[in-house]
């Protein structure tokens, strides 16, 4: 079961990093290179950062969870 928890943690952390890259790029791109309003740009960036944080927290929670007794 330890392997399953590690895989779950790895998947969630990978998903977090996948969302971190577009969040960082959107922060730079939407503010500097488009005519999108500041509210919309901040909303999109905040949504992506929020998903990133949720994935990281879920991955770390999966790592801290004790292995189950069921085989």
C-alpha positions, 0 to 999 in steps of 0.5 A, spaced: 500 500 500 505 504 500 507 504 493 499 506 492 500 512 496 506 514 493 503 513 486 497 517 488 502 523 491 506 523 485 500 524 480 497 529 484 504 533 485 505 532 477 498 535 476 500 541 480 506 542 476 502 542 470 497 547 472 503 551 475 506 552 468 500 555 465 498 559 471 505 563 471 505 564 464 498 567 464 500 571 469 505 574 465 502 574 458 495 576 460 497 582 464 503 584 458 501 582 452 493 582 451 487 587 452 484 583 457 481 587 463 485 586 469 479 583 473 479 577 468 486 576 468 487 576 475 481 571 475 484 566 470 491 566 474 488 566 481 484 560 478 490 556 475 494 558 482 488 555 486 488 548 482 495 548 483 495 549 491 489 544 491 493 539 487 499 540 492 495 539 498 492 533 496 498 530 494 501 531 501 495 529 504 496 522 500 503 522 502 501 523 510 496 518 510 497 511 513 497 505 509 491 501 510 490 494 513 486 491 507 491 488 502 
